[in-house]
Amino acid sequence: MMVDSFSACFQHDKNGTLLKVPTNETLNFDIQYRKTRACFKRHKGDAANLTCSECLEEYDNLTETYIQIQDSCGDSVCMDIVDTVSC
């Protein structure tokens, strides 16, 4: 089944029909992204090196999640995820 970058964000039934349910990868990425953003918000106004050290674990987890998605999806990474990483 060929999956485009939009439909890669959502689950498909056994016949390939797009469901309105995010994939586990999409949900996990969203969780990691929210944790990273929350850390950045908590440390807004701190010196850059403090923010980097305090948020490194969250950022690394987000990056690792994205790499895993790229590895499993190839050219069909969910476009919303690609856009989020590109911000």
Residue frames relative to the residue before (quaternion, step in Angstrom):
aa qw qx qy qz dx dy dz
M 1.0000 0.0000 0.0000 0.0000 0.00 0.00 0.00
M 0.3062 -0.7426 0.5718 0.1667 3.56 -0.79 1.04
V 0.1049 -0.7978 0.5933 0.0238 3.56 -0.80 1.04
D 0.2898 -0.7512 0.5622 0.1887 3.58 -0.78 0.98
S 0.7051 -0.5069 0.2975 0.3967 3.56 -1.27 0.30
F 0.6208 0.5047 -0.3636 0.4772 3.62 1.16 -0.34
S 0.7348 0.4299 -0.2570 0.4574 3.56 0.70 -1.03
A 0.5203 0.6308 -0.4167 0.3971 3.60 1.24 -0.21
C 0.5879 0.5870 -0.3562 0.4277 3.59 1.24 -0.33
F 0.7756 0.3471 -0.1367 0.5093 3.56 1.20 -0.61
Q 0.5553 -0.5971 0.4688 0.3397 3.52 -1.27 0.47
H 0.2254 -0.7368 0.6220 0.1396 3.53 -1.32 0.48
D 0.4481 -0.6584 0.5139 0.3187 3.56 -1.10 0.57
K 0.7453 -0.4259 0.2683 0.4373 3.59 -1.29 0.09
N 0.6730 0.4697 -0.2930 0.4905 3.61 1.22 -0.37
G 0.5781 -0.6107 0.3624 0.4020 3.57 1.31 0.00
T 0.4467 0.6881 -0.4571 0.3435 3.58 1.26 0.13
L 0.4662 -0.6899 0.4895 0.2592 3.54 -0.89 1.00
L 0.1927 -0.7702 0.6014 0.0895 3.57 -0.91 1.02
K 0.4738 -0.6664 0.4944 0.2949 3.58 -1.17 0.48
V 0.4942 0.6155 -0.4265 0.4417 3.55 1.03 0.93
P 0.4130 -0.7168 0.4955 0.2648 3.60 -0.63 1.05
T 0.5239 -0.6062 0.4897 0.3439 3.56 -1.17 0.58
N 0.6413 -0.5063 0.4021 0.4130 3.56 -1.25 0.33
E 0.6205 0.5467 -0.3385 0.4489 3.59 1.05 -0.75
T 0.6519 0.5099 -0.3059 0.4707 3.57 0.98 -0.89
L 0.6657 0.4984 -0.3015 0.4665 3.58 0.91 -0.90
N 0.6647 0.4994 -0.3059 0.4640 3.58 0.91 -0.89
F 0.6335 0.5181 -0.3353 0.4667 3.59 0.96 -0.80
D 0.6505 0.5237 -0.3169 0.4496 3.59 0.93 -0.89
I 0.6341 0.5206 -0.3253 0.4702 3.59 1.00 -0.80
Q 0.6810 0.4842 -0.2912 0.4658 3.59 0.86 -0.96
Y 0.6357 0.5270 -0.3236 0.4621 3.58 1.02 -0.81
R 0.6686 0.5000 -0.3041 0.4588 3.61 0.89 -0.88
K 0.6323 0.5204 -0.3294 0.4699 3.60 1.04 -0.75
T 0.6597 0.5044 -0.3060 0.4654 3.57 0.96 -0.87
R 0.6614 0.5001 -0.3022 0.4703 3.60 0.90 -0.92
A 0.6395 0.5226 -0.3290 0.4579 3.60 0.97 -0.81
C 0.6403 0.5138 -0.3263 0.4686 3.58 0.99 -0.78
F 0.6472 0.5113 -0.3179 0.4676 3.58 0.93 -0.89
K 0.6503 0.5130 -0.3169 0.4621 3.60 0.98 -0.81
R 0.6410 0.5297 -0.3256 0.4501 3.59 0.97 -0.86
H 0.7742 0.3451 -0.1661 0.5039 3.57 1.05 -0.75
K 0.3009 0.7473 -0.5250 0.2745 3.56 1.24 0.42
G 0.7736 0.2991 -0.2420 0.5035 3.55 -0.80 0.97
D 0.5540 0.5746 -0.3995 0.4509 3.59 1.25 -0.21
A 0.6275 -0.4867 0.4273 0.4321 3.53 -1.26 0.24
A 0.6203 -0.5906 0.3694 0.3605 3.58 -1.02 0.83
N 0.6709 0.5021 -0.3204 0.4417 3.60 0.90 -0.84
L 0.6215 0.5206 -0.3480 0.4707 3.62 1.11 -0.59
T 0.6385 0.5175 -0.3233 0.4690 3.57 0.94 -0.89
C 0.6605 0.5116 -0.3087 0.4546 3.58 0.90 -0.91
S 0.7021 0.4552 -0.2889 0.4652 3.59 0.83 -0.88
E 0.6776 0.4962 -0.2967 0.4546 3.61 0.97 -0.79
C 0.7700 0.3557 -0.1758 0.4996 3.60 1.06 -0.72
L 0.3622 0.7732 -0.4649 0.2341 3.58 1.27 0.06
E 0.6609 0.5143 -0.3228 0.4410 3.60 0.86 -0.88
E 0.6622 0.4959 -0.3033 0.4728 3.58 0.91 -0.92
Y 0.6626 0.5088 -0.3005 0.4602 3.58 0.93 -0.93
D 0.6527 0.5068 -0.3093 0.4706 3.58 0.96 -0.85
N 0.6404 0.5176 -0.3221 0.4671 3.60 1.00 -0.79
L 0.6383 0.5179 -0.3161 0.4738 3.57 1.01 -0.82
T 0.6617 0.5051 -0.2982 0.4670 3.56 0.92 -0.93
E 0.6601 0.5062 -0.3052 0.4635 3.58 0.92 -0.88
T 0.6266 0.5284 -0.3301 0.4682 3.57 1.02 -0.79
Y 0.6589 0.5034 -0.3063 0.4675 3.59 0.93 -0.87
I 0.6490 0.5133 -0.3173 0.4632 3.60 0.92 -0.85
Q 0.6416 0.5182 -0.3233 0.4640 3.59 0.97 -0.81
I 0.6414 0.5112 -0.3180 0.4755 3.58 1.02 -0.81
Q 0.6405 0.5185 -0.3220 0.4660 3.59 0.95 -0.86
D 0.6661 0.5159 -0.3027 0.4455 3.56 0.90 -0.93
S 0.7389 0.4169 -0.2423 0.4707 3.58 0.94 -0.83
C 0.7587 0.3942 -0.2050 0.4765 3.61 1.11 -0.60
G 0.3082 -0.7608 0.5182 0.2402 3.59 1.14 -0.37
D 0.8288 -0.1619 0.1543 0.5130 3.57 -0.79 -1.07
S 0.6535 0.5360 -0.3034 0.4399 3.59 1.25 -0.07
V 0.2174 0.7748 -0.5586 0.2012 3.59 1.02 0.75
C 0.5885 -0.5848 0.4371 0.3473 3.55 -1.02 0.87
M 0.4650 -0.7189 0.4431 0.2658 3.59 -0.65 1.12
D 0.6010 0.5490 -0.3676 0.4497 3.62 1.06 -0.60
I 0.6447 0.5013 -0.3187 0.4811 3.58 1.05 -0.71
V 0.6337 0.5227 -0.3249 0.4687 3.59 0.95 -0.85
D 0.6617 0.5067 -0.2996 0.4644 3.59 0.92 -0.90
T 0.6419 0.5268 -0.3216 0.4551 3.59 0.98 -0.82
V 0.6738 0.4879 -0.2929 0.4714 3.57 0.93 -0.89
S 0.6815 0.5127 -0.2833 0.4385 3.58 1.07 -0.73
C 0.5100 0.6672 -0.4191 0.3451 3.61 1.21 -0.31
